C-alpha cells in the first residue's frame, strides 16, 4: 500500500474520478490548522482530503490555503478559499 499525495485540487479530483473507491466510496475532507513558528496568533490552514482506492493506495490532497491572523477581515479570504475547495 502506497500513499499518493497531491497539492493541486484538479489533480486530486481527476484521480478520485479515475479510481474506484473501496467500501462505500468515502472521501474524507477536513481543515488542518498548523501553528506558526513566528507567532502564536498565526495559524496556517491546509485543506486535507483522503480516500482509499481499490488497489489499497491512500490518495491524499494537502492544499495550503493561507495563514489565519486571528482577525476577521484578514481571515475571511483564507476561509473563503477553503470553502471553495470543499
PDB file of N, CA, C and O in Angstrom:
ATOM      1  N   UNK A   1       0.854  -1.181   0.000  1.00  0.00           N
ATOM      2  CA  UNK A   1       0.000   0.000   0.000  1.00  0.00           C
ATOM      3  C   UNK A   1       0.892   1.234   0.000  1.00  0.00           C
ATOM      4  O   UNK A   1       1.815   1.342   0.807  1.00  0.00           O
ATOM      5  N   UNK A   2       0.618   2.142  -0.887  1.00  0.00           N
ATOM      6  CA  UNK A   2       1.371   3.386  -1.005  1.00  0.00           C
ATOM      7  C   UNK A   2       0.448   4.564  -0.717  1.00  0.00           C
ATOM      8  O   UNK A   2      -0.776   4.440  -0.763  1.00  0.00           O
ATOM      9  N   UNK A   3       1.053   5.697  -0.422  1.00  0.00           N
ATOM     10  CA  UNK A   3       0.300   6.935  -0.293  1.00  0.00           C
ATOM     11  C   UNK A   3       0.642   7.811  -1.483  1.00  0.00           C
ATOM     12  O   UNK A   3       1.808   8.114  -1.736  1.00  0.00           O
ATOM     13  N   UNK A   4      -0.383   8.210  -2.205  1.00  0.00           N
ATOM     14  CA  UNK A   4      -0.220   9.099  -3.351  1.00  0.00           C
ATOM     15  C   UNK A   4      -0.693  10.467  -2.892  1.00  0.00           C
ATOM     16  O   UNK A   4      -1.847  10.626  -2.492  1.00  0.00           O
ATOM     17  N   UNK A   5       0.198  11.461  -2.949  1.00  0.00           N
ATOM     18  CA  UNK A   5      -0.128  12.766  -2.388  1.00  0.00           C
ATOM     19  C   UNK A   5      -0.176  13.830  -3.479  1.00  0.00           C
ATOM     20  O   UNK A   5       0.690  13.894  -4.352  1.00  0.00           O
ATOM     21  N   UNK A   6      -1.209  14.659  -3.404  1.00  0.00           N
ATOM     22  CA  UNK A   6      -1.390  15.760  -4.340  1.00  0.00           C
ATOM     23  C   UNK A   6      -1.449  17.074  -3.569  1.00  0.00           C
ATOM     24  O   UNK A   6      -1.857  17.118  -2.409  1.00  0.00           O
ATOM     25  N   UNK A   7      -1.025  18.157  -4.256  1.00  0.00           N
ATOM     26  CA  UNK A   7      -1.171  19.506  -3.725  1.00  0.00           C
ATOM     27  C   UNK A   7      -2.143  20.334  -4.564  1.00  0.00           C
ATOM     28  O   UNK A   7      -2.635  21.372  -4.121  1.00  0.00           O
ATOM     29  N   UNK A   8      -2.412  19.859  -5.782  1.00  0.00           N
ATOM     30  CA  UNK A   8      -3.312  20.568  -6.680  1.00  0.00           C
ATOM     31  C   UNK A   8      -4.687  19.898  -6.660  1.00  0.00           C
ATOM     32  O   UNK A   8      -4.805  18.689  -6.856  1.00  0.00           O
ATOM     33  N   UNK A   9      -5.708  20.693  -6.425  1.00  0.00           N
ATOM     34  CA  UNK A   9      -7.069  20.175  -6.298  1.00  0.00           C
ATOM     35  C   UNK A   9      -7.514  19.460  -7.575  1.00  0.00           C
ATOM     36  O   UNK A   9      -8.105  18.383  -7.506  1.00  0.00           O
ATOM     37  N   UNK A  10      -7.236  20.050  -8.734  1.00  0.00           N
ATOM     38  CA  UNK A  10      -7.676  19.443 -10.002  1.00  0.00           C
ATOM     39  C   UNK A  10      -7.069  18.058 -10.210  1.00  0.00           C
ATOM     40  O   UNK A  10      -7.748  17.146 -10.683  1.00  0.00           O
ATOM     41  N   UNK A  11      -5.790  17.897  -9.855  1.00  0.00           N
ATOM     42  CA  UNK A  11      -5.135  16.589  -9.999  1.00  0.00           C
ATOM     43  C   UNK A  11      -5.761  15.561  -9.061  1.00  0.00           C
ATOM     44  O   UNK A  11      -5.978  14.412  -9.445  1.00  0.00           O
ATOM     45  N   UNK A  12      -6.048  15.982  -7.830  1.00  0.00           N
ATOM     46  CA  UNK A  12      -6.680  15.089  -6.861  1.00  0.00           C
ATOM     47  C   UNK A  12      -8.058  14.657  -7.349  1.00  0.00           C
ATOM     48  O   UNK A  12      -8.403  13.477  -7.280  1.00  0.00           O
ATOM     49  N   UNK A  13      -8.848  15.613  -7.842  1.00  0.00           N
ATOM     50  CA  UNK A  13     -10.197  15.288  -8.319  1.00  0.00           C
ATOM     51  C   UNK A  13     -10.158  14.361  -9.529  1.00  0.00           C
ATOM     52  O   UNK A  13     -11.010  13.483  -9.666  1.00  0.00           O
ATOM     53  N   UNK A  14      -9.174  14.550 -10.405  1.00  0.00           N
ATOM     54  CA  UNK A  14      -9.034  13.655 -11.558  1.00  0.00           C
ATOM     55  C   UNK A  14      -8.717  12.240 -11.094  1.00  0.00           C
ATOM     56  O   UNK A  14      -9.250  11.274 -11.641  1.00  0.00           O
ATOM     57  N   UNK A  15      -7.859  12.108 -10.095  1.00  0.00           N
ATOM     58  CA  UNK A  15      -7.522  10.789  -9.554  1.00  0.00           C
ATOM     59  C   UNK A  15      -8.735  10.168  -8.868  1.00  0.00           C
ATOM     60  O   UNK A  15      -8.982   8.969  -9.000  1.00  0.00           O
ATOM     61  N   UNK A  16      -9.484  10.979  -8.141  1.00  0.00           N
ATOM     62  CA  UNK A  16     -10.692  10.498  -7.468  1.00  0.00           C
ATOM     63  C   UNK A  16     -11.689   9.946  -8.489  1.00  0.00           C
ATOM     64  O   UNK A  16     -12.287   8.893  -8.272  1.00  0.00           O
ATOM     65  N   UNK A  17     -11.862  10.653  -9.586  1.00  0.00           N
ATOM     66  CA  UNK A  17     -12.786  10.196 -10.630  1.00  0.00           C
ATOM     67  C   UNK A  17     -12.280   8.937 -11.320  1.00  0.00           C
ATOM     68  O   UNK A  17     -13.074   8.080 -11.708  1.00  0.00           O
ATOM     69  N   UNK A  18     -10.961   8.821 -11.476  1.00  0.00           N
ATOM     70  CA  UNK A  18     -10.378   7.684 -12.193  1.00  0.00           C
ATOM     71  C   UNK A  18     -10.372   6.408 -11.363  1.00  0.00           C
ATOM     72  O   UNK A  18     -10.391   5.309 -11.917  1.00  0.00           O
ATOM     73  N   UNK A  19     -10.345   6.542 -10.053  1.00  0.00           N
ATOM     74  CA  UNK A  19     -10.257   5.386  -9.159  1.00  0.00           C
ATOM     75  C   UNK A  19     -11.647   4.899  -8.764  1.00  0.00           C
ATOM     76  O   UNK A  19     -12.592   5.683  -8.681  1.00  0.00           O
ATOM     77  N   UNK A  20     -11.754   3.644  -8.531  1.00  0.00           N
ATOM     78  CA  UNK A  20     -12.953   3.079  -7.933  1.00  0.00           C
ATOM     79  C   UNK A  20     -12.723   3.085  -6.435  1.00  0.00           C
ATOM     80  O   UNK A  20     -11.724   2.547  -5.958  1.00  0.00           O
ATOM     81  N   UNK A  21     -13.628   3.680  -5.698  1.00  0.00           N
ATOM     82  CA  UNK A  21     -13.454   3.779  -4.256  1.00  0.00           C
ATOM     83  C   UNK A  21     -13.782   2.468  -3.575  1.00  0.00           C
ATOM     84  O   UNK A  21     -14.688   1.743  -3.987  1.00  0.00           O
ATOM     85  N   UNK A  22     -13.030   2.175  -2.523  1.00  0.00           N
ATOM     86  CA  UNK A  22     -13.289   0.979  -1.729  1.00  0.00           C
ATOM     87  C   UNK A  22     -14.450   1.222  -0.780  1.00  0.00           C
ATOM     88  O   UNK A  22     -14.759   2.364  -0.439  1.00  0.00           O
ATOM     89  N   UNK A  23     -15.081   0.156  -0.362  1.00  0.00           N
ATOM     90  CA  UNK A  23     -16.159   0.271   0.627  1.00  0.00           C
ATOM     91  C   UNK A  23     -17.327   1.040   0.054  1.00  0.00           C
ATOM     92  O   UNK A  23     -17.834   0.727  -1.024  1.00  0.00           O
ATOM     93  N   UNK A  24     -17.741   2.042   0.785  1.00  0.00           N
ATOM     94  CA  UNK A  24     -18.911   2.819   0.389  1.00  0.00           C
ATOM     95  C   UNK A  24     -18.527   4.105  -0.325  1.00  0.00           C
ATOM     96  O   UNK A  24     -19.342   5.020  -0.434  1.00  0.00           O
ATOM     97  N   UNK A  25     -17.305   4.182  -0.808  1.00  0.00           N
ATOM     98  CA  UNK A  25     -16.892   5.369  -1.542  1.00  0.00           C
ATOM     99  C   UNK A  25     -16.719   6.592  -0.673  1.00  0.00           C
ATOM    100  O   UNK A  25     -17.161   7.683  -1.035  1.00  0.00           O
ATOM    101  N   UNK A  26     -16.083   6.424   0.464  1.00  0.00           N
ATOM    102  CA  UNK A  26     -15.908   7.527   1.399  1.00  0.00           C
ATOM    103  C   UNK A  26     -14.686   8.349   1.015  1.00  0.00           C
ATOM    104  O   UNK A  26     -13.598   7.809   0.816  1.00  0.00           O
ATOM    105  N   UNK A  27     -14.874   9.636   0.916  1.00  0.00           N
ATOM    106  CA  UNK A  27     -13.780  10.584   0.744  1.00  0.00           C
ATOM    107  C   UNK A  27     -13.873  11.541   1.928  1.00  0.00           C
ATOM    108  O   UNK A  27     -14.864  12.253   2.089  1.00  0.00           O
ATOM    109  N   UNK A  28     -12.839  11.547   2.745  1.00  0.00           N
ATOM    110  CA  UNK A  28     -12.851  12.402   3.936  1.00  0.00           C
ATOM    111  C   UNK A  28     -12.233  13.755   3.604  1.00  0.00           C
ATOM    112  O   UNK A  28     -11.240  13.830   2.881  1.00  0.00           O
ATOM    113  N   UNK A  29     -12.825  14.820   4.134  1.00  0.00           N
ATOM    114  CA  UNK A  29     -12.386  16.177   3.855  1.00  0.00           C
ATOM    115  C   UNK A  29     -12.412  16.974   5.147  1.00  0.00           C
ATOM    116  O   UNK A  29     -13.411  16.968   5.866  1.00  0.00           O
ATOM    117  N   UNK A  30     -11.311  17.664   5.444  1.00  0.00           N
ATOM    118  CA  UNK A  30     -11.247  18.454   6.670  1.00  0.00           C
ATOM    119  C   UNK A  30     -10.272  19.607   6.497  1.00  0.00           C
ATOM    120  O   UNK A  30      -9.533  19.670   5.515  1.00  0.00           O
ATOM    121  N   UNK A  31     -10.279  20.510   7.455  1.00  0.00           N
ATOM    122  CA  UNK A  31      -9.298  21.591   7.518  1.00  0.00           C
ATOM    123  C   UNK A  31      -8.291  21.252   8.603  1.00  0.00           C
ATOM    124  O   UNK A  31      -8.661  20.832   9.699  1.00  0.00           O
ATOM    125  N   UNK A  32      -7.017  21.437   8.291  1.00  0.00           N
ATOM    126  CA  UNK A  32      -5.939  21.186   9.237  1.00  0.00           C
ATOM    127  C   UNK A  32      -5.294  22.522   9.565  1.00  0.00           C
ATOM    128  O   UNK A  32      -4.951  23.291   8.667  1.00  0.00           O
ATOM    129  N   UNK A  33      -5.130  22.793  10.846  1.00  0.00           N
ATOM    130  CA  UNK A  33      -4.520  24.039  11.288  1.00  0.00           C
ATOM    131  C   UNK A  33      -3.169  23.732  11.913  1.00  0.00           C
ATOM    132  O   UNK A  33      -3.055  22.866  12.781  1.00  0.00           O
ATOM    133  N   UNK A  34      -2.139  24.457  11.459  1.00  0.00           N
ATOM    134  CA  UNK A  34      -0.791  24.269  11.992  1.00  0.00           C
ATOM    135  C   UNK A  34      -0.327  25.586  12.580  1.00  0.00           C
ATOM    136  O   UNK A  34      -0.426  26.633  11.940  1.00  0.00           O
ATOM    137  N   UNK A  35       0.184  25.531  13.813  1.00  0.00           N
ATOM    138  CA  UNK A  35       0.683  26.744  14.446  1.00  0.00           C
ATOM    139  C   UNK A  35       1.918  27.251  13.718  1.00  0.00           C
ATOM    140  O   UNK A  35       2.753  26.473  13.255  1.00  0.00           O
ATOM    141  N   UNK A  36       2.014  28.569  13.627  1.00  0.00           N
ATOM    142  CA  UNK A  36       3.173  29.190  13.005  1.00  0.00           C
ATOM    143  C   UNK A  36       4.299  29.290  14.028  1.00  0.00           C
ATOM    144  O   UNK A  36       4.045  29.504  15.214  1.00  0.00           O
ATOM    145  N   UNK A  37       5.515  29.140  13.585  1.00  0.00           N
ATOM    146  CA  UNK A  37       6.662  29.314  14.470  1.00  0.00           C
ATOM    147  C   UNK A  37       6.973  30.776  14.725  1.00  0.00           C
ATOM    148  O   UNK A  37       7.776  31.092  15.603  1.00  0.00           O
ATOM    149  N   UNK A  38       6.347  31.678  13.968  1.00  0.00           N
ATOM    150  CA  UNK A  38       6.620  33.105  14.109  1.00  0.00           C
ATOM    151  C   UNK A  38       5.829  33.755  15.235  1.00  0.00           C
ATOM    152  O   UNK A  38       6.342  34.622  15.943  1.00  0.00           O
ATOM    153  N   UNK A  39       4.580  33.335  15.398  1.00  0.00           N
ATOM    154  CA  UNK A  39       3.710  33.958  16.395  1.00  0.00           C
ATOM    155  C   UNK A  39       2.616  32.978  16.795  1.00  0.00           C
ATOM    156  O   UNK A  39       2.098  32.244  15.953  1.00  0.00           O
ATOM    157  N   UNK A  40       2.263  32.963  18.082  1.00  0.00           N
ATOM    158  CA  UNK A  40       1.169  32.078  18.499  1.00  0.00           C
ATOM    159  C   UNK A  40      -0.192  32.515  17.953  1.00  0.00           C
ATOM    160  O   UNK A  40      -1.152  31.747  18.000  1.00  0.00           O
ATOM    161  N   UNK A  41      -0.280  33.732  17.441  1.00  0.00           N
ATOM    162  CA  UNK A  41      -1.536  34.238  16.886  1.00  0.00           C
ATOM    163  C   UNK A  41      -1.767  33.750  15.452  1.00  0.00           C
ATOM    164  O   UNK A  41      -2.893  33.794  14.957  1.00  0.00           O
ATOM    165  N   UNK A  42      -0.709  33.285  14.788  1.00  0.00           N
ATOM    166  CA  UNK A  42      -0.811  32.873  13.392  1.00  0.00           C
ATOM    167  C   UNK A  42      -0.985  31.371  13.287  1.00  0.00           C
ATOM    168  O   UNK A  42      -0.319  30.604  13.983  1.00  0.00           O
ATOM    169  N   UNK A  43      -1.899  30.955  12.399  1.00  0.00           N
ATOM    170  CA  UNK A  43      -2.095  29.523  12.122  1.00  0.00           C
ATOM    171  C   UNK A  43      -2.186  29.332  10.614  1.00  0.00           C
ATOM    172  O   UNK A  43      -2.895  30.066   9.926  1.00  0.00           O
ATOM    173  N   UNK A  44      -1.467  28.348  10.115  1.00  0.00           N
ATOM    174  CA  UNK A  44      -1.527  28.003   8.699  1.00  0.00           C
ATOM    175  C   UNK A  44      -2.689  27.036   8.500  1.00  0.00           C
ATOM    176  O   UNK A  44      -2.892  26.121   9.297  1.00  0.00           O
ATOM    177  N   UNK A  45      -3.440  27.249   7.440  1.00  0.00           N
ATOM    178  CA  UNK A  45      -4.617  26.421   7.175  1.00  0.00           C
ATOM    179  C   UNK A  45      -4.390  25.591   5.918  1.00  0.00           C
ATOM    180  O   UNK A  45      -4.002  26.112   4.873  1.00  0.00           O
ATOM    181  N   UNK A  46      -4.639  24.281   6.039  1.00  0.00           N
ATOM    182  CA  UNK A  46      -4.473  23.337   4.939  1.00  0.00           C
ATOM    183  C   UNK A  46      -5.764  22.537   4.807  1.00  0.00           C
ATOM    184  O   UNK A  46      -6.283  22.027   5.800  1.00  0.00           O
ATOM    185  N   UNK A  47      -6.284  22.424   3.584  1.00  0.00           N
ATOM    186  CA  UNK A  47      -7.422  21.546   3.322  1.00  0.00           C
ATOM    187  C   UNK A  47      -6.858  20.160   3.020  1.00  0.00           C
ATOM    188  O   UNK A  47      -5.989  20.007   2.160  1.00  0.00           O
ATOM    189  N   UNK A  48      -7.362  19.150   3.737  1.00  0.00           N
ATOM    190  CA  UNK A  48      -6.888  17.774   3.587  1.00  0.00           C
ATOM    191  C   UNK A  48      -8.067  16.897   3.179  1.00  0.00           C
ATOM    192  O   UNK A  48      -9.134  16.941   3.792  1.00  0.00           O
ATOM    193  N   UNK A  49      -7.856  16.102   2.137  1.00  0.00           N
ATOM    194  CA  UNK A  49      -8.865  15.135   1.696  1.00  0.00           C
ATOM    195  C   UNK A  49      -8.163  13.812   1.431  1.00  0.00           C
ATOM    196  O   UNK A  49      -7.046  13.791   0.914  1.00  0.00           O
ATOM    197  N   UNK A  50      -8.816  12.702   1.787  1.00  0.00           N
ATOM    198  CA  UNK A  50      -8.235  11.379   1.545  1.00  0.00           C
ATOM    199  C   UNK A  50      -9.314  10.393   1.118  1.00  0.00           C
ATOM    200  O   UNK A  50     -10.482  10.518   1.489  1.00  0.00           O
ATOM    201  N   UNK A  51      -8.893   9.409   0.329  1.00  0.00           N
ATOM    202  CA  UNK A  51      -9.737   8.260   0.044  1.00  0.00           C
ATOM    203  C   UNK A  51      -8.845   7.056  -0.169  1.00  0.00           C
ATOM    204  O   UNK A  51      -7.655   7.192  -0.455  1.00  0.00           O
ATOM    205  N   UNK A  52      -9.433   5.869  -0.027  1.00  0.00           N
ATOM    206  CA  UNK A  52      -8.701   4.619  -0.231  1.00  0.00           C
ATOM    207  C   UNK A  52      -9.170   4.002  -1.541  1.00  0.00           C
ATOM    208  O   UNK A  52     -10.354   3.717  -1.723  1.00  0.00           O
ATOM    209  N   UNK A  53      -8.220   3.801  -2.450  1.00  0.00           N
ATOM    210  CA  UNK A  53      -8.528   3.206  -3.748  1.00  0.00           C
ATOM    211  C   UNK A  53      -8.620   1.693  -3.619  1.00  0.00           C
ATOM    212  O   UNK A  53      -8.185   1.120  -2.620  1.00  0.00           O
ATOM    213  N   UNK A  54      -9.184   1.056  -4.624  1.00  0.00           N
ATOM    214  CA  UNK A  54      -9.367  -0.401  -4.572  1.00  0.00           C
ATOM    215  C   UNK A  54      -8.051  -1.160  -4.555  1.00  0.00           C
ATOM    216  O   UNK A  54      -8.004  -2.290  -4.070  1.00  0.00           O
ATOM    217  N   UNK A  55      -6.981  -0.567  -5.071  1.00  0.00           N
ATOM    218  CA  UNK A  55      -5.674  -1.233  -5.027  1.00  0.00           C
ATOM    219  C   UNK A  55      -4.997  -1.072  -3.670  1.00  0.00           C
ATOM    220  O   UNK A  55      -3.871  -1.530  -3.476  1.00  0.00           O
ATOM    221  N   UNK A  56      -5.682  -0.422  -2.735  1.00  0.00           N
ATOM    222  CA  UNK A  56      -5.167  -0.254  -1.382  1.00  0.00           C
ATOM    223  C   UNK A  56      -4.412   1.035  -1.162  1.00  0.00           C
ATOM    224  O   UNK A  56      -4.095   1.378  -0.022  1.00  0.00           O
ATOM    225  N   UNK A  57      -4.117   1.758  -2.226  1.00  0.00           N
ATOM    226  CA  UNK A  57      -3.399   3.017  -2.077  1.00  0.00           C
ATOM    227  C   UNK A  57      -4.268   4.047  -1.355  1.00  0.00           C
ATOM    228  O   UNK A  57      -5.485   4.091  -1.535  1.00  0.00           O
ATOM    229  N   UNK A  58      -3.624   4.861  -0.546  1.00  0.00           N
ATOM    230  CA  UNK A  58      -4.275   6.008   0.075  1.00  0.00           C
ATOM    231  C   UNK A  58      -3.965   7.210  -0.809  1.00  0.00           C
ATOM    232  O   UNK A  58      -2.801   7.499  -1.085  1.00  0.00           O
ATOM    233  N   UNK A  59      -4.994   7.900  -1.247  1.00  0.00           N
ATOM    234  CA  UNK A  59      -4.823   9.073  -2.094  1.00  0.00           C
ATOM    235  C   UNK A  59      -5.177  10.287  -1.247  1.00  0.00           C
ATOM    236  O   UNK A  59      -6.242  10.339  -0.632  1.00  0.00           O
ATOM    237  N   UNK A  60      -4.261  11.276  -1.222  1.00  0.00           N
ATOM    238  CA  UNK A  60      -4.390  12.376  -0.275  1.00  0.00           C
ATOM    239  C   UNK A  60      -4.154  13.709  -0.973  1.00  0.00           C
ATOM    240  O   UNK A  60      -3.278  13.840  -1.828  1.00  0.00           O
ATOM    241  N   UNK A  61      -4.954  14.688  -0.587  1.00  0.00           N
ATOM    242  CA  UNK A  61      -4.765  16.070  -1.014  1.00  0.00           C
ATOM    243  C   UNK A  61      -4.352  16.880   0.205  1.00  0.00           C
ATOM    244  O   UNK A  61      -5.015  16.818   1.240  1.00  0.00           O
ATOM    245  N   UNK A  62      -3.274  17.632   0.098  1.00  0.00           N
ATOM    246  CA  UNK A  62      -2.856  18.602   1.110  1.00  0.00           C
ATOM    247  C   UNK A  62      -2.718  19.937   0.394  1.00  0.00           C
ATOM    248  O   UNK A  62      -1.734  20.168  -0.309  1.00  0.00           O
ATOM    249  N   UNK A  63      -3.693  20.812   0.566  1.00  0.00           N
ATOM    250  CA  UNK A  63      -3.699  22.087  -0.155  1.00  0.00           C
ATOM    251  C   UNK A  63      -3.642  23.246   0.836  1.00  0.00           C
ATOM    252  O   UNK A  63      -4.612  23.509   1.547  1.00  0.00           O
ATOM    253  N   UNK A  64      -2.500  23.938   0.881  1.00  0.00           N
ATOM    254  CA  UNK A  64      -2.340  25.123   1.719  1.00  0.00           C
ATOM    255  C   UNK A  64      -3.223  26.227   1.155  1.00  0.00           C
ATOM    256  O   UNK A  64      -3.157  26.536  -0.035  1.00  0.00           O
ATOM    257  N   UNK A  65      -4.054  26.822   2.016  1.00  0.00           N
ATOM    258  CA  UNK A  65      -4.950  27.877   1.540  1.00  0.00           C
ATOM    259  C   UNK A  65      -4.616  29.248   2.108  1.00  0.00           C
ATOM    260  O   UNK A  65      -5.141  30.254   1.631  1.00  0.00           O
ATOM    261  N   UNK A  66      -3.753  29.309   3.119  1.00  0.00           N
ATOM    262  CA  UNK A  66      -3.355  30.608   3.646  1.00  0.00           C
ATOM    263  C   UNK A  66      -3.071  30.582   5.131  1.00  0.00           C
ATOM    264  O   UNK A  66      -3.112  29.537   5.780  1.00  0.00           O
ATOM    265  N   UNK A  67      -2.780  31.772   5.652  1.00  0.00           N
ATOM    266  CA  UNK A  67      -2.468  31.941   7.067  1.00  0.00           C
ATOM    267  C   UNK A  67      -3.589  32.719   7.738  1.00  0.00           C
ATOM    268  O   UNK A  67      -4.017  33.764   7.248  1.00  0.00           O
ATOM    269  N   UNK A  68      -4.056  32.200   8.855  1.00  0.00           N
ATOM    270  CA  UNK A  68      -5.083  32.879   9.651  1.00  0.00           C
ATOM    271  C   UNK A  68      -4.383  33.781  10.664  1.00  0.00           C
ATOM    272  O   UNK A  68      -3.452  33.359  11.351  1.00  0.00           O
ATOM    273  N   UNK A  69      -4.840  35.019  10.745  1.00  0.00           N
ATOM    274  CA  UNK A  69      -4.205  36.027  11.585  1.00  0.00           C
ATOM    275  C   UNK A  69      -5.016  36.343  12.846  1.00  0.00           C
ATOM    276  O   UNK A  69      -4.661  37.259  13.589  1.00  0.00           O
ATOM    277  N   UNK A  70      -6.075  35.618  13.093  1.00  0.00           N
ATOM    278  CA  UNK A  70      -6.963  35.890  14.237  1.00  0.00           C
ATOM    279  C   UNK A  70      -7.603  37.270  14.121  1.00  0.00           C
ATOM    280  O   UNK A  70      -7.844  37.940  15.126  1.00  0.00           O
ATOM    281  N   UNK A  71      -7.872  37.682  12.899  1.00  0.00           N
ATOM    282  CA  UNK A  71      -8.531  38.954  12.636  1.00  0.00           C
ATOM    283  C   UNK A  71      -9.511  38.710  11.490  1.00  0.00           C
ATOM    284  O   UNK A  71      -9.114  38.317  10.393  1.00  0.00           O
ATOM    285  N   UNK A  72     -10.779  38.945  11.756  1.00  0.00           N
ATOM    286  CA  UNK A  72     -11.840  38.534  10.832  1.00  0.00           C
ATOM    287  C   UNK A  72     -11.627  39.011   9.397  1.00  0.00           C
ATOM    288  O   UNK A  72     -11.784  38.225   8.462  1.00  0.00           O
ATOM    289  N   UNK A  73     -11.274  40.277   9.207  1.00  0.00           N
ATOM    290  CA  UNK A  73     -11.144  40.794   7.842  1.00  0.00           C
ATOM    291  C   UNK A  73      -9.968  40.161   7.099  1.00  0.00           C
ATOM    292  O   UNK A  73     -10.026  40.004   5.879  1.00  0.00           O
ATOM    293  N   UNK A  74      -8.907  39.797   7.810  1.00  0.00           N
ATOM    294  CA  UNK A  74      -7.754  39.158   7.173  1.00  0.00           C
ATOM    295  C   UNK A  74      -7.976  37.656   6.979  1.00  0.00           C
ATOM    296  O   UNK A  74      -7.428  37.058   6.053  1.00  0.00           O
ATOM    297  N   UNK A  75      -8.771  37.061   7.846  1.00  0.00           N
ATOM    298  CA  UNK A  75      -9.013  35.616   7.770  1.00  0.00           C
ATOM    299  C   UNK A  75     -10.057  35.247   6.719  1.00  0.00           C
ATOM    300  O   UNK A  75     -10.032  34.136   6.189  1.00  0.00           O
ATOM    301  N   UNK A  76     -10.966  36.159   6.415  1.00  0.00           N
ATOM    302  CA  UNK A  76     -12.075  35.834   5.517  1.00  0.00           C
ATOM    303  C   UNK A  76     -11.626  35.302   4.151  1.00  0.00           C
ATOM    304  O   UNK A  76     -12.176  34.298   3.699  1.00  0.00           O
ATOM    305  N   UNK A  77     -10.652  35.924   3.471  1.00  0.00           N
ATOM    306  CA  UNK A  77     -10.238  35.370   2.172  1.00  0.00           C
ATOM    307  C   UNK A  77      -9.688  33.945   2.268  1.00  0.00           C
ATOM    308  O   UNK A  77      -9.890  33.141   1.358  1.00  0.00           O
ATOM    309  N   UNK A  78      -9.007  33.636   3.347  1.00  0.00           N
ATOM    310  CA  UNK A  78      -8.460  32.289   3.544  1.00  0.00           C
ATOM    311  C   UNK A  78      -9.600  31.298   3.766  1.00  0.00           C
ATOM    312  O   UNK A  78      -9.617  30.220   3.170  1.00  0.00           O
ATOM    313  N   UNK A  79     -10.546  31.662   4.617  1.00  0.00           N
ATOM    314  CA  UNK A  79     -11.690  30.792   4.886  1.00  0.00           C
ATOM    315  C   UNK A  79     -12.551  30.604   3.634  1.00  0.00           C
ATOM    316  O   UNK A  79     -13.071  29.515   3.391  1.00  0.00           O
ATOM    317  N   UNK A  80     -12.695  31.668   2.845  1.00  0.00           N
ATOM    318  CA  UNK A  80     -13.453  31.572   1.589  1.00  0.00           C
ATOM    319  C   UNK A  80     -12.761  30.629   0.606  1.00  0.00           C
ATOM    320  O   UNK A  80     -13.419  29.841  -0.073  1.00  0.00           O
ATOM    321  N   UNK A  81     -11.434  30.712   0.533  1.00  0.00           N
ATOM    322  CA  UNK A  81     -10.676  29.833  -0.362  1.00  0.00           C
ATOM    323  C   UNK A  81     -10.846  28.371   0.045  1.00  0.00           C
ATOM    324  O   UNK A  81     -11.005  27.500  -0.810  1.00  0.00           O
ATOM    325  N   UNK A  82     -10.812  28.103   1.353  1.00  0.00           N
ATOM    326  CA  UNK A  82     -11.025  26.735   1.843  1.00  0.00           C
ATOM    327  C   UNK A  82     -12.431  26.259   1.498  1.00  0.00           C
ATOM    328  O   UNK A  82     -12.619  25.104   1.116  1.00  0.00           O
ATOM    329  N   UNK A  83     -13.408  27.133   1.629  1.00  0.00           N
ATOM    330  CA  UNK A  83     -14.794  26.765   1.330  1.00  0.00           C
ATOM    331  C   UNK A  83     -14.971  26.441  -0.153  1.00  0.00           C
ATOM    332  O   UNK A  83     -15.755  25.559  -0.503  1.00  0.00           O
ATOM    333  N   UNK A  84     -14.254  27.145  -1.023  1.00  0.00           N
ATOM    334  CA  UNK A  84     -14.320  26.851  -2.461  1.00  0.00           C
ATOM    335  C   UNK A  84     -13.860  25.424  -2.747  1.00  0.00           C
ATOM    336  O   UNK A  84     -14.425  24.747  -3.607  1.00  0.00           O
ATOM    337  N   UNK A  85     -12.840  24.969  -2.032  1.00  0.00           N
ATOM    338  CA  UNK A  85     -12.321  23.616  -2.232  1.00  0.00           C
ATOM    339  C   UNK A  85     -13.318  22.587  -1.728  1.00  0.00           C
ATOM    340  O   UNK A  85     -13.489  21.528  -2.332  1.00  0.00           O
ATOM    341  N   UNK A  86     -13.985  22.908  -0.603  1.00  0.00           N
ATOM    342  CA  UNK A  86     -14.976  21.977  -0.052  1.00  0.00           C
ATOM    343  C   UNK A  86     -16.110  21.821  -1.035  1.00  0.00           C
ATOM    344  O   UNK A  86     -17.058  21.080  -0.773  1.00  0.00           O
TER     345      UNK A  86
END
